[in-house]
């Protein structure tokens, strides 16, 4: 998976001119009404307004976001299927021996004091063209600065972030490494799907 503003770098080069060329599907690994869904709907509406192309939220809850993540990972790398990823995308590879992708809670696994930040970031399939990543990143960052978006987030207790694709890519890789170390150091076996 590639990550944006969170969206991370991709190898393929392609111009963002003409993107998006058709409706964009924004996958969410949680049920409608969850805080993640709220964020997705706010961002999707604002991107629809900016792009003049519908951004449709597609909720695919279950399996600790693995269902939605798997769909996004297997989508064409054209930027028309994205994922509102979060911290589960970093913990799942450490916890599961194979993905695809319900995980016992951290407390149920013997770590009642472990604290994990909950974060969200727009992600797309590997190979997403750099120019498409940069356009999505720029537009999501702009959306996160809009007064009405910040007010809606504040009412839901959400603190908007933002940043560069490279920052998100690094953060995501750091999260992957941290969770892999937690699982390894605890002597836990990765779960089989």
Backbone as JSON, one array per atom type, in Angstrom:
{
  "sequence": "XXXXXXXXXXXXXXXXXXXXXXXXXXXXXXXXXXXXXXXXXXXXXXXXXXXXXXXXXXXXXXXXXXXXXXXXXXXXXXXXXXXXXXXXXXXXXXXXXXXXXXXXXXXXXXXXXXXXXXXXXXXXXXXXXXXXXXXXXXXXXXXXXXXXXXXXXXXXXXXXXXXXXXXXXXXXXXXXXXXXXXXXXXXXXXXXX",
  "N": [[0.85, -1.18, 0.0], [0.44, 2.22, -0.73], [0.87, 5.26, 1.03], [-1.15, 8.89, 1.77], [-1.4, 12.57, 3.04], [-2.26, 12.34, 4.55], [-0.35, 10.47, 2.02], [1.97, 8.3, 0.56], [5.22, 8.03, -1.18], [5.47, 6.85, -4.58], [6.64, 4.6, -7.11], [6.11, 4.7, -9.88], [5.93, 7.01, -12.61], [3.79, 9.53, -13.71], [1.72, 11.9, -15.22], [-0.44, 14.09, -13.4], [-2.38, 15.38, -14.69], [-5.66, 15.48, -15.78], [-6.5, 13.79, -13.82], [-8.82, 13.33, -11.25], [-10.2, 10.97, -13.54], [-12.58, 9.73, -13.48], [-15.26, 8.73, -11.2], [-14.11, 8.52, -7.8], [-13.37, 6.01, -5.5], [-13.51, 5.78, -2.09], [-12.43, 3.78, 0.25], [-13.43, 2.54, 3.45], [-12.63, 0.99, 6.42], [-14.46, 0.59, 8.44], [-17.75, 0.7, 10.03], [-20.56, 2.65, 8.82], [-21.0, 5.82, 10.38], [-19.08, 5.6, 12.34], [-16.15, 7.21, 13.78], [-14.07, 7.25, 11.92], [-15.46, 6.93, 9.54], [-16.86, 9.35, 9.57], [-14.77, 11.21, 9.17], [-13.94, 10.35, 6.63], [-16.22, 10.93, 5.07], [-16.41, 13.72, 5.27], [-13.98, 14.54, 4.07], [-14.3, 13.33, 1.55], [-16.53, 14.72, 0.51], [-15.49, 17.32, 0.27], [-13.35, 16.9, -1.51], [-14.81, 16.05, -3.72], [-16.08, 18.46, -4.35], [-13.81, 20.02, -5.02], [-12.62, 18.58, -7.13], [-14.65, 18.12, -8.95], [-15.61, 15.69, -9.54], [-17.27, 12.82, -8.42], [-16.51, 11.62, -5.19], [-16.8, 8.71, -3.64], [-17.75, 7.26, -0.64], [-17.07, 4.1, 0.51], [-17.99, 1.82, 2.66], [-16.46, -0.88, 4.16], [-16.57, -2.71, 6.55], [-14.89, -4.65, 9.1], [-12.78, -7.39, 10.22], [-10.64, -6.01, 11.38], [-10.01, -3.87, 9.67], [-8.99, -5.2, 7.49], [-10.46, -6.23, 5.33], [-11.3, -3.97, 3.77], [-8.75, -2.92, 3.27], [-7.54, -4.94, 1.77], [-9.06, -4.91, -0.58], [-8.4, -2.35, -1.53], [-5.63, -2.63, -1.88], [-5.48, -4.38, -4.0], [-6.52, -3.0, -6.1], [-6.48, -1.25, -9.29], [-3.59, 0.77, -9.92], [-4.31, 3.57, -10.25], [-5.33, 5.65, -8.83], [-8.06, 5.85, -8.49], [-9.28, 4.21, -6.7], [-9.12, 4.41, -3.37], [-7.98, 4.27, 0.07], [-9.04, 5.02, 3.32], [-6.83, 4.78, 5.45], [-5.48, 3.66, 8.64], [-4.15, 3.38, 11.99], [-4.46, 0.63, 12.3], [-3.59, -0.44, 9.92], [-0.89, -0.47, 10.25], [-0.5, -2.1, 12.46], [-1.61, -4.59, 11.78], [0.12, -6.16, 9.94], [2.1, -6.92, 11.75], [0.78, -8.48, 13.56], [-0.64, -10.49, 12.22], [0.21, -13.48, 10.56], [-0.28, -13.95, 7.91], [-1.88, -12.01, 5.43], [-4.77, -11.43, 3.26], [-6.56, -10.27, 5.47], [-10.39, -11.32, 13.32], [-8.84, -9.34, 15.47], [-7.56, -10.04, 18.69], [-7.89, -7.74, 21.45], [-5.3, -5.46, 22.55], [-5.02, -5.53, 25.33], [-6.22, -8.03, 25.84], [-4.28, -9.6, 24.79], [-2.37, -9.51, 26.67], [-1.18, -7.06, 27.27], [-2.09, -4.72, 28.91], [-1.37, -2.06, 29.48], [-0.34, -0.89, 27.21], [-0.14, 1.77, 24.98], [-1.53, 3.13, 22.11], [-1.37, 5.36, 19.44], [-4.06, 6.66, 17.55], [-4.47, 7.03, 14.22], [-5.19, 8.45, 11.0], [-5.04, 8.14, 7.45], [-4.99, 8.84, 3.97], [-4.75, 6.29, 1.6], [-3.39, 4.41, -1.14], [-3.16, 1.92, -3.8], [-0.05, 0.13, -4.28], [2.36, 1.48, -6.51], [1.05, 3.7, -7.38], [0.99, 6.58, -9.34], [3.45, 9.14, -8.89], [2.76, 11.86, -9.42], [-0.02, 11.79, -9.18], [-0.27, 11.04, -6.51], [0.87, 13.33, -5.33], [-1.01, 15.29, -6.12], [-3.38, 14.39, -4.84], [-2.46, 14.5, -2.19], [-1.9, 17.26, -1.89], [-4.49, 18.35, -2.28], [-5.98, 17.08, -0.23], [-4.63, 18.08, 2.01], [-5.32, 20.78, 1.71], [-8.11, 20.61, 2.06], [-8.13, 19.85, 4.74], [-7.53, 22.23, 5.98], [-9.73, 23.85, 5.78], [-12.19, 25.91, 7.23], [-14.86, 24.97, 7.86], [-14.48, 22.22, 7.78], [-12.59, 21.83, 9.82], [-14.16, 22.65, 11.98], [-16.21, 20.7, 11.94], [-14.67, 18.42, 12.44], [-13.7, 19.08, 14.99], [-16.06, 19.02, 16.52], [-16.4, 16.32, 16.59], [-14.28, 15.49, 18.04], [-11.9, 15.18, 16.7], [-8.61, 15.72, 15.65], [-7.31, 17.44, 13.06], [-4.62, 16.62, 10.88], [-2.32, 16.41, 8.55], [0.24, 17.08, 6.1], [3.28, 16.19, 4.36], [3.52, 13.79, 1.68], [5.81, 12.28, 1.91], [6.39, 12.53, 4.65], [4.22, 11.13, 5.75], [4.66, 8.62, 4.66], [7.08, 7.91, 5.93], [6.22, 7.99, 8.64], [4.32, 5.93, 8.61], [5.97, 3.72, 7.98], [7.59, 3.76, 10.26], [5.66, 3.14, 12.21], [4.96, 0.55, 11.38], [7.4, -0.77, 11.91], [7.62, -0.34, 14.7], [5.37, -1.77, 15.71], [5.94, -4.33, 14.82], [8.2, -4.84, 16.37], [7.08, -4.76, 18.96], [5.39, -7.0, 18.91], [7.28, -9.04, 18.34], [9.1, -8.76, 20.55], [7.43, -9.42, 22.62], [7.15, -12.03, 22.26], [5.09, -13.11, 20.83], [3.1, -15.15, 18.71], [2.43, -14.74, 15.3], [-0.84, -14.35, 14.02], [-2.83, -16.66, 12.16], [-4.68, -16.43, 9.18]],
  "CA": [[0.0, 0.0, 0.0], [1.06, 3.55, -0.66], [0.11, 6.07, 1.94], [-0.99, 10.37, 1.59], [-1.6, 13.64, 4.05], [-1.16, 11.4, 4.58], [-0.12, 9.49, 0.92], [3.42, 8.2, 0.42], [5.8, 8.02, -2.51], [5.29, 5.7, -5.46], [7.72, 4.52, -8.08], [5.71, 5.04, -11.25], [5.8, 8.43, -12.95], [2.7, 9.81, -14.61], [1.19, 13.22, -14.96], [-1.72, 14.13, -12.7], [-3.34, 16.05, -15.56], [-6.77, 14.59, -16.09], [-6.89, 13.0, -12.65], [-9.39, 12.03, -11.54], [-10.91, 10.87, -14.82], [-13.87, 9.09, -13.2], [-15.48, 8.76, -9.75], [-13.09, 7.94, -6.93], [-13.92, 5.18, -4.42], [-12.74, 5.9, -0.86], [-12.77, 2.65, 1.12], [-13.32, 2.75, 4.89], [-12.7, -0.31, 7.06], [-15.35, 0.66, 9.59], [-19.16, 0.89, 9.71], [-21.04, 4.04, 8.74], [-21.25, 6.46, 11.66], [-17.86, 5.58, 13.16], [-15.38, 8.44, 13.58], [-13.33, 7.12, 10.66], [-16.44, 7.2, 8.49], [-17.12, 10.8, 9.59], [-13.63, 11.84, 8.51], [-13.99, 10.0, 5.2], [-17.32, 11.65, 4.4], [-16.05, 15.14, 5.18], [-12.93, 14.68, 3.05], [-14.86, 12.96, 0.24], [-17.37, 15.82, 0.03], [-14.64, 18.45, -0.13], [-12.62, 16.53, -2.72], [-15.81, 16.09, -4.79], [-16.23, 19.87, -4.72], [-12.57, 20.49, -5.65], [-12.29, 17.84, -8.34], [-15.76, 18.05, -9.89], [-15.86, 14.26, -9.76], [-17.77, 12.24, -7.18], [-15.69, 10.75, -4.35], [-17.81, 7.9, -2.98], [-17.29, 6.5, 0.52], [-17.49, 2.7, 0.44], [-17.69, 1.19, 3.94], [-16.24, -2.32, 4.15], [-16.09, -2.98, 7.9], [-14.6, -6.01, 9.55], [-11.44, -7.98, 10.21], [-9.65, -5.0, 11.76], [-9.78, -3.1, 8.42], [-8.32, -6.03, 6.48], [-11.31, -6.37, 4.15], [-11.15, -2.76, 2.95], [-7.34, -2.8, 2.87], [-7.27, -5.92, 0.72], [-9.68, -4.4, -1.81], [-7.59, -1.22, -2.01], [-4.31, -3.1, -2.31], [-5.6, -5.1, -5.27], [-7.12, -2.12, -7.11], [-5.51, -0.67, -10.24], [-2.82, 1.89, -9.35], [-4.64, 4.78, -11.01], [-5.84, 6.68, -7.93], [-9.51, 5.9, -8.45], [-9.67, 3.46, -5.51], [-8.26, 4.81, -2.26], [-8.35, 3.74, 1.38], [-8.76, 5.85, 4.49], [-6.1, 3.88, 6.33], [-5.25, 4.13, 10.0], [-3.15, 2.64, 12.75], [-4.62, -0.82, 12.08], [-2.79, -0.83, 8.76], [0.47, -0.68, 10.72], [-0.45, -3.21, 13.42], [-2.01, -5.87, 11.18], [1.22, -7.0, 9.47], [2.85, -7.45, 12.89], [-0.07, -9.4, 14.32], [-1.05, -11.61, 11.38], [1.26, -14.12, 9.76], [-0.65, -13.72, 6.52], [-3.0, -11.11, 5.19], [-5.75, -10.92, 4.1], [-6.7, -9.71, 6.72], [-10.57, -10.18, 14.25], [-7.66, -9.42, 16.32], [-7.83, -9.74, 20.1], [-7.4, -6.43, 21.87], [-3.95, -5.47, 23.12], [-5.17, -6.0, 26.71], [-6.48, -9.46, 25.79], [-3.03, -10.26, 24.43], [-1.45, -9.42, 27.79], [-0.52, -5.76, 27.32], [-3.13, -3.76, 29.26], [-0.88, -0.69, 29.57], [0.2, -0.41, 25.94], [-0.91, 2.87, 24.39], [-1.31, 3.29, 20.68], [-2.06, 6.5, 18.83], [-4.97, 6.34, 16.45], [-4.27, 8.0, 13.15], [-5.84, 8.17, 9.72], [-4.34, 8.66, 6.29], [-5.47, 8.34, 2.69], [-3.78, 5.36, 1.01], [-3.75, 3.84, -2.44], [-2.38, 0.73, -4.11], [1.35, 0.32, -4.66], [2.53, 1.86, -7.9], [0.29, 4.91, -7.69], [1.92, 7.56, -9.9], [3.88, 10.21, -7.99], [1.99, 13.09, -9.64], [-1.36, 11.57, -8.62], [-0.08, 11.12, -5.06], [1.08, 14.73, -4.97], [-2.27, 16.02, -6.27], [-4.26, 13.97, -3.75], [-1.88, 15.03, -0.97], [-2.12, 18.72, -1.87], [-5.91, 18.65, -2.12], [-6.41, 16.65, 1.11], [-4.09, 19.08, 2.94], [-6.16, 21.98, 1.58], [-9.39, 20.29, 2.7], [-7.93, 19.82, 6.2], [-7.4, 23.6, 6.5], [-10.99, 24.57, 5.63], [-12.84, 26.21, 8.51], [-15.99, 24.09, 8.15], [-13.94, 20.88, 8.05], [-11.99, 21.87, 11.16], [-15.27, 22.72, 12.94], [-16.85, 19.38, 11.99], [-13.74, 17.52, 13.12], [-13.65, 19.46, 16.41], [-17.28, 18.5, 17.15], [-16.24, 14.86, 16.73], [-13.08, 15.22, 18.81], [-10.84, 14.79, 15.76], [-7.6, 16.75, 15.4], [-6.77, 17.27, 11.71], [-3.17, 16.67, 10.76], [-1.82, 16.85, 7.26], [1.68, 17.01, 5.93], [3.72, 15.73, 3.05], [3.45, 12.36, 1.4], [7.03, 11.68, 2.44], [6.24, 12.44, 6.1], [3.29, 10.04, 6.04], [5.34, 7.38, 4.32], [8.03, 7.64, 7.02], [5.44, 7.69, 9.84], [3.73, 4.61, 8.43], [7.05, 2.74, 8.1], [7.97, 3.73, 11.68], [4.6, 2.4, 12.9], [5.14, -0.87, 11.04], [8.57, -1.26, 12.65], [7.32, -0.34, 16.13], [4.46, -2.86, 16.03], [6.67, -5.58, 14.61], [9.06, -5.01, 17.54], [6.22, -5.08, 20.11], [4.96, -8.4, 18.76], [8.48, -9.88, 18.46], [9.63, -8.7, 21.91], [6.47, -10.08, 23.51], [7.18, -13.46, 21.97], [3.79, -13.51, 20.31], [3.04, -15.75, 17.39], [1.52, -14.04, 14.41], [-2.08, -15.08, 13.81], [-3.09, -17.16, 10.81], [-6.02, -16.1, 8.67]],
  "C": [[0.89, 1.24, 0.0], [0.23, 4.37, 0.31], [0.12, 7.55, 1.51], [-1.42, 11.13, 2.8], [-2.44, 13.15, 5.08], [-1.14, 10.59, 3.29], [1.38, 9.46, 0.63], [3.91, 8.05, -1.0], [5.5, 6.74, -3.28], [6.35, 5.74, -6.54], [7.31, 5.02, -9.46], [5.57, 6.54, -11.44], [4.67, 8.59, -13.95], [2.18, 11.19, -14.26], [-0.15, 13.13, -14.26], [-2.77, 14.85, -13.54], [-4.43, 15.05, -15.92], [-7.19, 13.7, -14.94], [-7.75, 13.86, -11.74], [-10.23, 12.05, -12.81], [-12.29, 10.25, -14.66], [-14.09, 9.15, -11.7], [-14.39, 8.01, -8.99], [-13.79, 7.22, -5.78], [-12.98, 5.31, -3.23], [-13.21, 4.83, 0.12], [-12.52, 3.0, 2.58], [-13.53, 1.39, 5.54], [-13.59, -0.37, 8.28], [-16.78, 0.94, 9.13], [-19.51, 2.37, 9.57], [-21.35, 4.56, 10.14], [-20.06, 6.45, 12.59], [-17.06, 6.85, 12.87], [-14.58, 8.4, 12.28], [-14.24, 7.42, 9.48], [-16.75, 8.69, 8.41], [-16.01, 11.54, 8.87], [-13.69, 11.59, 7.01], [-15.05, 10.8, 4.47], [-17.03, 13.14, 4.26], [-15.02, 15.35, 4.08], [-13.48, 14.37, 1.67], [-15.71, 14.09, -0.33], [-16.52, 16.97, -0.48], [-13.82, 18.12, -1.38], [-13.56, 16.49, -3.92], [-15.98, 17.52, -5.29], [-15.0, 20.38, -5.47], [-12.35, 19.86, -7.02], [-13.41, 17.83, -9.38], [-16.1, 16.62, -10.29], [-16.26, 13.67, -8.41], [-16.71, 11.39, -6.49], [-16.68, 10.01, -3.45], [-17.18, 7.12, -1.83], [-17.9, 5.11, 0.44], [-17.05, 2.01, 1.72], [-17.6, -0.32, 3.78], [-15.69, -2.72, 5.51], [-15.74, -4.45, 8.12], [-13.14, -6.38, 9.45], [-10.36, -6.95, 10.47], [-9.13, -4.24, 10.54], [-9.19, -3.93, 7.29], [-9.15, -6.15, 5.21], [-11.14, -5.17, 3.22], [-9.72, -2.62, 2.44], [-7.01, -3.74, 1.73], [-7.85, -5.45, -0.61], [-8.82, -3.28, -2.39], [-6.25, -1.69, -2.56], [-4.36, -3.78, -3.67], [-6.2, -4.26, -6.39], [-6.05, -1.65, -8.1], [-4.85, 0.57, -9.62], [-3.04, 3.16, -10.15], [-5.22, 5.88, -10.15], [-7.34, 6.76, -7.83], [-10.11, 4.98, -7.38], [-8.65, 3.78, -4.44], [-8.79, 4.21, -0.97], [-8.09, 4.8, 2.43], [-8.14, 4.89, 5.5], [-5.91, 4.49, 7.7], [-4.22, 3.24, 10.69], [-3.27, 1.13, 12.58], [-3.78, -1.3, 10.9], [-1.32, -1.05, 9.14], [0.56, -1.86, 11.68], [-0.75, -4.56, 12.78], [-0.84, -6.71, 10.68], [2.05, -7.6, 10.61], [2.09, -8.55, 13.61], [-0.43, -10.65, 13.51], [0.12, -12.17, 10.6], [0.98, -13.94, 8.28], [-1.82, -12.76, 6.48], [-3.5, -11.42, 3.81], [-6.01, -11.74, 5.3], [-8.0, -10.22, 7.29], [-9.49, -10.36, 15.26], [-8.07, -9.2, 17.75], [-7.28, -8.36, 20.45], [-5.99, -6.57, 22.44], [-4.01, -5.98, 24.56], [-5.4, -7.51, 26.76], [-5.22, -10.25, 25.44], [-1.97, -10.12, 25.52], [-0.71, -8.11, 27.93], [-1.52, -4.66, 27.69], [-2.65, -2.31, 29.31], [-0.37, -0.11, 28.27], [-0.72, 0.65, 25.33], [-0.53, 3.0, 22.92], [-2.06, 4.52, 20.2], [-2.95, 5.99, 17.71], [-4.81, 7.42, 15.41], [-5.0, 7.54, 11.9], [-4.99, 8.74, 8.6], [-4.92, 8.06, 5.02], [-4.37, 7.47, 2.07], [-4.3, 4.88, -0.33], [-2.88, 2.63, -2.71], [-0.94, 1.08, -4.47], [1.42, 0.65, -6.14], [1.74, 3.07, -8.31], [1.26, 5.97, -8.2], [2.19, 8.72, -8.95], [3.03, 11.48, -8.17], [0.57, 12.97, -9.1], [-1.29, 11.65, -7.1], [0.05, 12.57, -4.63], [-0.2, 15.55, -5.09], [-3.23, 15.68, -5.13], [-3.77, 14.58, -2.45], [-2.15, 16.52, -0.83], [-3.58, 19.04, -1.59], [-6.44, 18.21, -0.76], [-5.88, 17.64, 2.15], [-4.91, 20.36, 2.9], [-7.49, 21.76, 2.28], [-9.25, 20.34, 4.22], [-7.78, 21.21, 6.8], [-8.71, 24.37, 6.44], [-11.69, 24.71, 6.98], [-13.96, 25.22, 8.83], [-15.53, 22.66, 8.44], [-13.36, 20.83, 9.45], [-13.08, 21.91, 12.24], [-15.97, 21.37, 13.07], [-15.96, 18.38, 12.71], [-13.73, 17.81, 14.62], [-14.88, 18.94, 17.15], [-17.2, 16.99, 17.38], [-15.0, 14.48, 17.52], [-11.9, 14.78, 17.96], [-9.9, 15.96, 15.54], [-7.03, 16.54, 14.0], [-5.26, 17.41, 11.69], [-2.77, 17.25, 9.43], [-0.32, 16.74, 7.22], [2.01, 16.47, 4.56], [3.53, 14.22, 2.91], [4.66, 11.64, 1.98], [6.96, 11.53, 3.96], [5.33, 11.28, 6.48], [3.94, 8.7, 5.75], [6.3, 6.97, 5.43], [7.28, 7.25, 8.3], [4.88, 6.27, 9.76], [4.8, 3.52, 8.58], [7.53, 2.63, 9.55], [6.95, 2.96, 12.51], [4.72, 0.9, 12.63], [6.28, -1.47, 11.86], [8.28, -1.36, 14.15], [6.42, -1.53, 16.49], [5.1, -4.22, 15.8], [7.55, -5.88, 15.82], [8.24, -5.38, 18.78], [5.82, -6.55, 20.06], [6.15, -9.35, 18.96], [8.96, -9.94, 19.91], [8.71, -9.37, 22.92], [6.45, -11.59, 23.29], [5.86, -13.98, 21.43], [3.94, -14.18, 18.96], [2.07, -14.94, 16.55], [0.32, -14.94, 14.13], [-2.2, -15.53, 12.36], [-4.51, -16.78, 10.42], [-6.71, -17.34, 8.2]]
}
